[in-house]
Amino acid sequence: MKLVFFVVAAAMVVAALALLLVPLVRHGRREGRSRGVFALALAIAFVLPLAAAGLYLEVGAPVTLDGVPAAQPSLDVDQALAELRDHLRQQPDDLQGWLLLAQTESALHHGPEARAAYDQALRIDPHNGTAMVGWAEADSMARQDHLIEGRALDLLNQAVQADPANQRGLWLLGISQFQHDRYAEAAATWRRLLPLLEPGSTVAKAVTEQIAVADARAGGTPAPAAAPASAGPRLTVEVALAPGLRDRLVPGATLFVYARAESGPPMPLAVARLDAGKLPASVTLTDAMAMTPQRTLSSADKVFVGARISASGQAIAQPGDLEGDAGVVPVERTAPVRIVIDKVHP
């Protein structure tokens, strides 16, 4: 029954996407676009649902589905992408082609490539809302710190101003405000998003919870649906500076204490910013110290805990910064995590 369910589910996804993609493909073929656009559209419609079903059959329920072979997609996404890129070299003003390429690169988590494709779309149509929001998201994906600022923030503001119902734009704009400690603004932005979502849906509930987190950090009253601000892991970290490095501590330096996932993106799941001049210091890392609402200590079982002294105050490590770490620890650890800053960043 589970196999039948996933085959039917995949077929339903294919049918829904086909209703959208077939008219676009036909229109593109009438305009003389290459088969690469056609192939990539089909790849998105057919390969991804089949691959998802195949992945579940492979690892989702190995006991009940043992021996059921994973579906093997017949279309080559890499080849379709290559043909699309070749088409865009020949027709560089194909807006829909650039958007299709950008969205596919983004789905594949190719941040720099997606950002470059969105750049081309914005060259053709500087006020395209999809391209503006997509560029901001791809830029965050490509950055080591995943911050949304600078041009990305400008594009988000433009997109939301032009289309106040741009759901993705409102979500990302709120994340940017949350990242930069503008919690009241983040809550207000997500409150604009909430009425646009289906009431009672999983997405609406998640947004409600993030509004509560932002309210709590802004000093307001959390929404009833949210967990108390004190809920979740609490990692107490005690940091000291090795005696041999004390002469390298400059006035006004910043101490960052952070926890990041054991594997995956380097963006911290919790980070505290302190005055390095007050070392030794103790700080408790919690979910409320996340850089983005969806990536918190609660989202991991184990984390790498480290500390760094930055003379420039920059979040990204620079040569000459002083650092130390405690390695990987469970997020539910109750005993203090002790770190001695005893190294110089190369």
Rosetta blueprint (number, residue, H / E / L):
1 M L
2 K H
3 L H
4 V H
5 F H
6 F H
7 V H
8 V H
9 A H
10 A H
11 A H
12 M H
13 V H
14 V H
15 A H
16 A H
17 L H
18 A H
19 L H
20 L H
21 L H
22 V H
23 P H
24 L H
25 V H
26 R H
27 H H
28 G H
29 R H
30 R H
31 E L
32 G L
33 R L
34 S L
35 R H
36 G H
37 V H
38 F H
39 A H
40 L H
41 A H
42 L H
43 A H
44 I H
45 A H
46 F H
47 V H
48 L H
49 P H
50 L H
51 A H
52 A H
53 A H
54 G H
55 L H
56 Y H
57 L H
58 E H
59 V H
60 G H
61 A L
62 P L
63 V L
64 T L
65 L L
66 D L
67 G L
68 V L
69 P L
70 A L
71 A L
72 Q L
73 P L
74 S L
75 L L
76 D L
77 V H
78 D H
79 Q H
80 A H
81 L H
82 A H
83 E H
84 L H
85 R H
86 D H
87 H H
88 L H
89 R H
90 Q H
91 Q L
92 P L
93 D L
94 D L
95 L H
96 Q H
97 G H
98 W H
99 L H
100 L H
101 L H
102 A H
103 Q H
104 T H
105 E H
106 S H
107 A H
108 L L
109 H L
110 H L
111 G H
112 P H
113 E H
114 A H
115 R H
116 A H
117 A H
118 Y H
119 D H
120 Q H
121 A H
122 L H
123 R H
124 I H
125 D L
126 P L
127 H L
128 N L
129 G H
130 T H
131 A H
132 M H
133 V H
134 G H
135 W H
136 A H
137 E H
138 A H
139 D H
140 S H
141 M H
142 A H
143 R L
144 Q L
145 D L
146 H L
147 L L
148 I L
149 E L
150 G L
151 R H
152 A H
153 L H
154 D H
155 L H
156 L H
157 N H
158 Q H
159 A H
160 V H
161 Q H
162 A H
163 D L
164 P L
165 A L
166 N L
167 Q H
168 R H
169 G H
170 L H
171 W H
172 L H
173 L H
174 G H
175 I H
176 S H
177 Q H
178 F H
179 Q H
180 H L
181 D L
182 R L
183 Y H
184 A H
185 E H
186 A H
187 A H
188 A H
189 T H
190 W H
191 R H
192 R H
193 L H
194 L H
195 P H
196 L H
197 L L
198 E L
199 P L
200 G L
201 S L
202 T H
203 V H
204 A H
205 K H
206 A H
207 V H
208 T H
209 E H
210 Q H
211 I H
212 A H
213 V H
214 A H
215 D H
216 A H
217 R H
218 A H
219 G L
220 G L
221 T L
222 P L
223 A L
224 P L
225 A L
226 A L
227 A L
228 P L
229 A L
230 S L
231 A L
232 G L
233 P L
234 R L
235 L E
236 T E
237 V E
238 E E
239 V E
240 A E
241 L E
242 A L
243 P H
244 G H
245 L H
246 R H
247 D H
248 R H
249 L L
250 V L
251 P L
252 G L
253 A L
254 T E
255 L E
256 F E
257 V E
258 Y E
259 A E
260 R E
261 A E
262 E L
263 S L
264 G L
265 P L
266 P L
267 M L
268 P L
269 L L
270 A E
271 V E
272 A E
273 R E
274 L E
275 D E
276 A H
277 G H
278 K H
279 L L
280 P L
281 A E
282 S E
283 V E
284 T E
285 L E
286 T L
287 D H
288 A H
289 M H
290 A L
291 M L
292 T E
293 P L
294 Q L
295 R E
296 T L
297 L H
298 S H
299 S H
300 A L
301 D L
302 K E
303 V E
304 F E
305 V E
306 G E
307 A E
308 R E
309 I E
310 S E
311 A L
312 S L
313 G L
314 Q L
315 A L
316 I L
317 A L
318 Q L
319 P L
320 G L
321 D L
322 L E
323 E E
324 G E
325 D E
326 A E
327 G E
328 V E
329 V E
330 P E
331 V L
332 E L
333 R L
334 T L
335 A L
336 P L
337 V E
338 R E
339 I E
340 V E
341 I E
342 D L
343 K E
344 V E
345 H L
346 P L
